[in-house]
Amino acid sequence: QVELVESGGGLVQAGGSLRVSCAASGRTFSRYAMGWFRQAPGKEREFVAAINWSAEMTYYANSVKGRFTISRDNAKNTVYLQMNNLKPEDTAVYYCAGKFSGLGWKQYRAPYEYDYWGQGTQVTISS
């Protein structure tokens, strides 16, 4: 069982930056692929970014590529999403998710592929 807790959301002006974090419980965090998703009001939850267990592989949605960076610190059981050059359309609740992957590698982009979810953190970008 893994518990995920997001933090770091808030209100930022367009063009600004924000870093959200996701702290995980459990001893096997380093064997989990981690992802960030977001959901705006009235829209489906969408993939933002993901990272493999060793942090060697990362991948992003086209809408955030070049602006967002996902990273992880396995010693701290934490995954981060650094968001730069934020736009009003980035406004959403941001969720982190975990998928047990062992030492394997696969691009997990769909919500149904993930086993565990955090409660979400609100990110609001003002224009």
N, CA and C of each residue as an Amber inpcrd file, in Angstrom:
protein
   381
   0.8480000  -1.1910000   0.0000000   0.0000000   0.0000000   0.0000000
   0.8830000   1.2390000   0.0000000   0.5410000   2.1990000  -0.8300000
   1.2840000   3.4460000  -0.9250000   0.3100000   4.6020000  -0.7530000
   0.6700000   5.5350000   0.0970000  -0.1280000   6.7520000   0.2660000
   0.6220000   7.9120000  -0.3540000  -0.0810000   8.7110000  -1.1480000
   0.5260000   9.8460000  -1.8320000  -0.1220000  11.1360000  -1.3590000
   0.6960000  12.1200000  -1.0210000   0.1910000  13.3980000  -0.5360000
   0.8610000  14.5180000  -1.3130000   0.0620000  15.2700000  -2.0590000
   0.5830000  16.3960000  -2.8310000   0.6200000  17.6610000  -1.9770000
   1.5020000  18.5620000  -2.3650000   1.5720000  19.8740000  -1.7280000
   2.1980000  20.8490000  -2.7080000   2.0700000  22.1350000  -2.3930000
   2.7520000  23.1510000  -3.1860000   1.8960000  23.8780000  -4.1940000
   0.6370000  23.5320000  -4.2830000  -0.2260000  24.2600000  -5.2050000
  -0.4760000  25.6840000  -4.7330000  -1.0990000  26.4790000  -5.5840000
  -1.3940000  27.8470000  -5.1990000  -1.8240000  28.6830000  -6.3730000
  -1.8300000  30.0060000  -6.1640000  -2.2250000  30.9730000  -7.1720000
  -0.9900000  31.7010000  -7.6680000  -0.7980000  31.6910000  -8.9850000
   0.3750000  32.3140000  -9.5940000  -0.0800000  33.0940000 -10.8220000
   0.6000000  34.1830000 -11.1060000   0.3060000  34.9360000 -12.3170000
   0.8640000  34.2150000 -13.5370000   0.2520000  34.4530000 -14.6660000
   0.7320000  33.8890000 -15.9240000   2.1980000  34.2840000 -16.1350000
   2.9720000  33.3140000 -16.5940000   4.3950000  33.5320000 -16.7840000
   5.2350000  33.1550000 -15.5730000   4.5800000  32.9180000 -14.4580000
   5.2950000  32.5780000 -13.2350000   5.6240000  31.0990000 -13.1490000
   6.1610000  30.7270000 -11.9950000   6.5910000  29.3440000 -11.7690000
   6.0200000  28.8240000 -10.4630000   5.9380000  27.5080000 -10.3950000
   5.4300000  26.8470000  -9.2060000   6.0010000  25.4370000  -9.1890000
   6.2930000  24.9200000  -8.0100000   6.7110000  23.5300000  -7.8930000
   5.7510000  22.8090000  -6.9680000   5.1860000  21.7330000  -7.4580000
   4.3490000  20.8830000  -6.6210000   5.1250000  19.6180000  -6.2860000
   4.8410000  19.1030000  -5.1150000   5.5430000  17.9280000  -4.6140000
   4.5380000  16.8360000  -4.2710000   5.0310000  15.6200000  -4.2420000
   4.2030000  14.4830000  -3.8720000   5.0440000  13.5680000  -2.9950000
   4.6620000  13.4760000  -1.7420000   5.3730000  12.6200000  -0.7910000
   4.6800000  11.2730000  -0.7050000   5.4650000  10.2150000  -0.7800000
   4.9180000   8.8580000  -0.7700000   5.3370000   8.1200000   0.4920000
   4.4180000   7.3420000   1.0020000   4.7510000   6.4550000   2.1130000
   5.1820000   5.1120000   1.5360000   5.7270000   4.2570000   2.3720000
   6.0770000   2.9210000   1.9100000   7.5470000   2.7830000   1.6010000
   8.0280000   1.5610000   1.6530000   9.4540000   1.2970000   1.5030000
   9.8610000   1.0240000   0.0700000   8.8940000   0.8480000  -0.8140000
   9.2390000   0.4300000  -2.1660000   9.0390000   1.5410000  -3.1840000
   9.0820000   2.7810000  -2.7380000   8.8560000   3.9150000  -3.6410000
   9.7780000   3.8540000  -4.8420000  11.0020000   3.4240000  -4.6490000
  11.9800000   3.4090000  -5.7380000  11.6570000   2.3850000  -6.8160000
  10.6330000   1.5660000  -6.5860000  10.2160000   0.6000000  -7.6000000
   8.9150000   1.0180000  -8.2740000   8.5350000   2.2610000  -8.0780000
   7.3100000   2.7770000  -8.6660000   7.6200000   3.7840000  -9.7610000
   6.9480000   3.6330000 -10.8830000   6.8820000   4.7310000 -11.8460000
   5.8890000   5.7420000 -11.2880000   6.1840000   7.0160000 -11.4780000
   5.3230000   8.0600000 -10.9360000   4.8490000   8.9840000 -12.0590000
   3.6440000   9.4630000 -11.8970000   3.0940000  10.3570000 -12.9100000
   2.3790000  11.5370000 -12.2740000   2.2510000  12.5830000 -13.0660000
   1.4130000  13.7290000 -12.7080000   0.2960000  13.8420000 -13.7310000
  -0.8890000  14.0710000 -13.2300000  -2.0510000  14.3050000 -14.0550000
  -2.7080000  15.5920000 -13.5800000  -3.6130000  16.1180000 -14.3950000
  -4.3610000  17.2930000 -13.9610000  -5.7910000  17.1980000 -14.4780000
  -6.6580000  17.8820000 -13.7710000  -8.0670000  17.8760000 -14.1600000
  -8.6470000  19.2600000 -13.9220000  -9.0990000  19.8740000 -14.9990000
  -9.7500000  21.1750000 -14.9360000 -11.2530000  20.9540000 -14.8190000
 -11.9790000  21.9360000 -14.3150000 -13.4390000  21.7880000 -14.1600000
 -14.1140000  21.4410000 -15.4820000 -14.9240000  20.4230000 -15.4540000
 -15.6620000  20.0340000 -16.6440000 -14.8690000  19.2510000 -17.6680000
 -13.6180000  18.9480000 -17.3390000 -12.7710000  18.2130000 -18.2800000
 -12.3220000  16.8970000 -17.6650000 -11.8750000  15.9970000 -18.5380000
 -11.3520000  14.7270000 -18.0630000  -9.9350000  14.9050000 -17.5110000
  -9.5640000  13.9620000 -16.6570000  -8.2100000  13.9810000 -16.1310000
  -7.2260000  13.6880000 -17.2710000  -6.1800000  14.4990000 -17.3570000
  -5.2410000  14.3410000 -18.4530000  -3.8190000  14.1510000 -17.9550000
  -3.0760000  13.4110000 -18.7350000  -1.6790000  13.1320000 -18.4360000
  -0.8420000  14.4020000 -18.5800000   0.0840000  14.5900000 -17.6580000
   0.9930000  15.7370000 -17.7120000   2.4360000  15.2710000 -17.9050000
   2.9020000  14.4050000 -17.0130000   4.3000000  13.9730000 -17.0670000
   4.4580000  12.6860000 -16.2770000   5.5130000  11.9540000 -16.5710000
   5.8000000  10.7340000 -15.8300000   7.2990000  10.4820000 -15.7960000
   7.6950000   9.6690000 -14.8400000   9.1110000   9.3900000 -14.6410000
   9.2580000   7.9460000 -14.2190000  10.3060000   7.3030000 -14.6900000
  10.4670000   5.9020000 -14.3240000  11.1360000   5.7840000 -12.9580000
  11.3110000   4.5580000 -12.4890000  11.7570000   4.3200000 -11.1280000
  13.1240000   4.9140000 -10.8380000  14.0000000   4.9530000 -11.8500000
  15.3670000   5.4250000 -11.6180000  15.5710000   6.8750000 -11.9940000
  14.5350000   7.5090000 -12.4960000  14.6040000   8.9010000 -12.9680000
  15.3980000   9.0530000 -14.2490000  15.7300000   7.9460000 -14.8780000
  16.4850000   8.0290000 -16.1280000  15.5880000   8.3780000 -17.3100000
  14.3030000   8.0770000 -17.1730000  13.3840000   8.3080000 -18.2820000
  12.2500000   9.2130000 -17.8210000  12.0120000  10.2450000 -18.5790000
  10.8810000  11.1280000 -18.3280000  10.1530000  11.3730000 -19.6370000
   8.8690000  11.6610000 -19.5350000   8.1040000  12.0040000 -20.7350000
   6.9510000  12.9070000 -20.3420000   6.5210000  13.6820000 -21.3250000
   5.6190000  14.7870000 -21.0660000   4.5080000  14.8570000 -22.0960000
   3.4030000  15.4490000 -21.6780000   2.3760000  15.8190000 -22.6420000
   2.9260000  16.9520000 -23.5020000   2.4790000  16.9970000 -24.7390000
   2.9780000  18.0430000 -25.6450000   2.6640000  19.4410000 -25.1230000
   1.5650000  19.5640000 -24.4130000   1.1360000  20.8870000 -23.9450000
   2.0580000  21.4730000 -22.8820000   2.8640000  20.6370000 -22.2400000
   3.7390000  21.1390000 -21.1690000   5.2210000  20.9390000 -21.4750000
   5.5100000  20.2760000 -22.5680000   6.9100000  19.9870000 -22.9070000
   7.6930000  21.2770000 -23.0510000   8.8430000  21.3160000 -22.4130000
   9.6810000  22.5090000 -22.4500000   9.3720000  23.5050000 -21.3470000
   8.2560000  23.3400000 -20.6530000   7.8830000  24.2390000 -19.5630000
   7.8840000  23.5320000 -18.2110000   7.5210000  22.2670000 -18.2030000
   7.4280000  21.4970000 -16.9570000   8.5650000  20.4870000 -16.8930000
   9.0060000  20.2020000 -15.6630000  10.0370000  19.1960000 -15.4470000
   9.6300000  18.3080000 -14.2830000   9.6040000  17.0160000 -14.5260000
   9.3240000  16.0530000 -13.4660000  10.6470000  15.5010000 -12.9570000
  10.7260000  15.3070000 -11.6570000  11.9290000  14.7350000 -11.0650000
  11.5250000  13.9520000  -9.8200000  12.4530000  13.2030000  -9.2840000
  12.1640000  12.4290000  -8.0830000  13.4210000  12.2990000  -7.2350000
  13.1860000  12.1380000  -5.9480000  14.2590000  11.8780000  -5.0030000
  13.8590000  10.6340000  -4.2410000  14.4230000   9.4940000  -4.6050000
  14.0140000   8.2360000  -3.9880000  14.4250000   8.1590000  -2.5190000
  15.4600000   8.8740000  -2.1440000  15.8620000   8.8910000  -0.7350000
  14.8280000   9.6000000   0.1240000  14.0870000  10.5200000  -0.4860000
  13.0650000  11.2730000   0.2430000  11.6510000  10.7960000  -0.0870000
  11.5440000   9.7490000  -0.9190000  10.2190000   9.2420000  -1.3230000
   9.3360000  10.3600000  -1.8770000   9.9080000  11.1950000  -2.7110000
   9.1870000  12.3660000  -3.1960000   9.3800000  12.5330000  -4.6920000
   8.3060000  12.9210000  -5.3580000   8.3670000  13.2750000  -6.7720000
   7.9180000  14.7240000  -6.8970000   8.5340000  15.4280000  -7.8270000
   8.2910000  16.8570000  -7.9930000   7.8120000  17.1550000  -9.4120000
   7.1170000  18.2700000  -9.5310000   6.7760000  18.8080000 -10.8450000
   7.0800000  20.2960000 -10.8090000   8.1460000  20.6800000 -11.4780000
   8.5060000  22.0880000 -11.6040000   7.7930000  22.6470000 -12.8140000
   7.0230000  23.7030000 -12.6100000   6.2170000  24.2790000 -13.6850000
   6.6570000  25.7210000 -13.9300000   7.1390000  25.9910000 -15.1100000
   7.5990000  27.3220000 -15.4860000   6.7480000  27.8830000 -16.6100000
   6.8230000  29.1960000 -16.7750000   6.0670000  29.8690000 -17.8300000
   4.6120000  29.4100000 -17.8300000   4.0140000  29.4980000 -16.6700000
   2.6490000  28.9920000 -16.5170000   1.6410000  29.8310000 -17.2890000
   0.6110000  29.1510000 -17.7700000  -0.4290000  29.7840000 -18.5560000
  -1.7760000  29.5660000 -17.8800000  -2.7480000  30.4410000 -18.1620000
  -4.0730000  30.2430000 -17.5450000  -4.6530000  28.8580000 -17.8230000
  -4.3440000  28.2900000 -18.9700000  -4.8860000  26.9650000 -19.3000000
  -4.2280000  25.8420000 -18.5010000  -3.2160000  26.1590000 -17.7240000
  -2.6230000  25.1690000 -16.8160000  -3.4150000  25.0510000 -15.5160000
  -4.3980000  25.9210000 -15.3310000  -5.2190000  25.8790000 -14.1230000
  -5.9530000  24.5500000 -14.0270000  -5.7780000  23.8700000 -12.9000000
  -6.3770000  22.5520000 -12.7030000  -6.0170000  22.0460000 -11.3060000
  -6.6520000  20.9630000 -10.9250000  -6.1910000  20.1960000  -9.7760000
  -5.1420000  19.2180000 -10.2840000  -3.9920000  19.2330000  -9.6590000
  -2.8850000  18.3730000 -10.0600000  -2.7950000  17.1770000  -9.1170000
  -2.7440000  16.0030000  -9.7270000  -2.6910000  14.7590000  -8.9720000
  -1.3920000  14.0150000  -9.2760000  -0.7960000  13.4420000  -8.2490000
   0.2880000  12.5120000  -8.5270000  -0.2600000  11.0910000  -8.4330000
   0.3960000  10.1930000  -9.1270000  -0.0490000   8.8130000  -9.1950000
   1.1510000   7.8910000  -9.2310000   0.9830000   6.7000000  -8.6850000
   2.0600000   5.7260000  -8.6410000   1.6650000   4.4060000  -9.2580000
   2.6300000   3.8130000  -9.9650000   2.4100000   2.5300000 -10.6190000
   3.5970000   1.6280000 -10.3010000   3.3540000   0.4760000  -9.6600000
   4.4560000  -0.4220000  -9.3680000   5.0050000  -0.9660000 -10.6790000
   6.2750000  -0.7340000 -10.9270000   6.8680000  -1.1390000 -12.1960000
   8.0970000  -2.0180000 -12.0150000   8.4930000  -2.2500000 -10.7510000
   9.7300000  -2.9750000 -10.5410000  10.8690000  -2.2310000 -11.2080000
  11.7130000  -2.9570000 -11.9210000  12.8170000  -2.3350000 -12.6320000
  12.4970000  -2.1920000 -14.1140000  11.2310000  -2.3490000 -14.4410000
  10.8330000  -2.2740000 -15.8310000  10.6820000  -0.8440000 -16.3120000
  10.3810000  -0.7190000 -17.5830000  10.2130000   0.6070000 -18.1860000
   9.0890000   0.5440000 -19.2060000   8.1880000   1.4760000 -19.0370000
   7.0860000   1.6170000 -19.9780000   6.5340000   3.0200000 -19.7860000
   6.0120000   3.5890000 -20.8530000   5.3760000   4.8900000 -20.7350000
   3.9520000   4.6990000 -20.2390000   3.7170000   5.0700000 -19.0000000
   2.3790000   4.9760000 -18.4250000   1.7150000   6.3410000 -18.5600000
   0.7640000   6.4360000 -19.4810000   0.1280000   7.7210000 -19.7530000
  -1.3510000   7.7500000 -19.3920000  -1.9560000   6.6220000 -19.2070000
  -3.3950000   6.5770000 -18.9560000  -3.6760000   6.4550000 -17.4770000
  -4.6810000   7.1730000 -16.9900000  -5.0110000   7.0910000 -15.5590000
  -5.2580000   5.6690000 -15.0850000  -5.8710000   4.8270000 -15.9000000
  -6.2290000   3.4760000 -15.4360000  -4.9900000   2.6170000 -15.1910000
  -3.8540000   3.0360000 -15.7120000  -2.6280000   2.2520000 -15.5370000
  -2.0130000   2.4260000 -14.1570000  -2.4410000   3.4270000 -13.4280000
  -1.8320000   3.7270000 -12.1320000  -2.6130000   3.0930000 -10.9920000
  -1.8560000   2.6800000  -9.9790000  -2.4320000   1.9590000  -8.8520000
  -2.8470000   2.8720000  -7.7080000  -2.1150000   3.9410000  -7.5080000
  -2.3330000   4.8050000  -6.3370000  -2.4050000   6.2540000  -6.7740000
  -3.2370000   7.0150000  -6.0460000  -3.4560000   8.4270000  -6.3490000
  -3.4280000   9.2580000  -5.0880000  -2.9320000  10.4880000  -5.2410000
  -3.0350000  11.4510000  -4.1730000  -4.3790000  12.1590000  -4.2200000
  -4.5720000  13.0780000  -3.2690000  -5.8540000  13.7720000  -3.1640000
  -5.9310000  14.9980000  -4.0770000  -4.7830000  15.4120000  -4.6090000
  -4.7530000  16.5480000  -5.5250000  -4.4090000  17.8530000  -4.8410000
  -3.8310000  18.7530000  -5.6240000  -3.5240000  20.0990000  -5.1430000
  -3.9220000  21.0950000  -6.2250000  -4.5820000  22.1810000  -5.8130000
  -5.1080000  23.1470000  -6.7710000  -4.0030000  24.0820000  -7.2530000
  -3.9200000  24.2280000  -8.5630000  -3.0210000  25.2040000  -9.1800000
  -3.8800000  26.1500000 -10.0110000  -3.7760000  27.4410000  -9.7070000
  -4.5690000  28.4390000 -10.4060000  -3.6380000  29.4940000 -10.9870000
  -3.7820000  29.7320000 -12.2720000  -2.9560000  30.7070000 -12.9660000
  -3.8470000  31.8690000 -13.3970000  -3.5090000  33.0500000 -12.9310000
  -4.2770000  34.2320000 -13.2850000  -3.6620000  34.9200000 -14.5000000
  -4.5020000  35.4800000 -15.3110000  -4.0190000  36.1550000 -16.5340000
  -3.7400000  37.6200000 -16.2850000
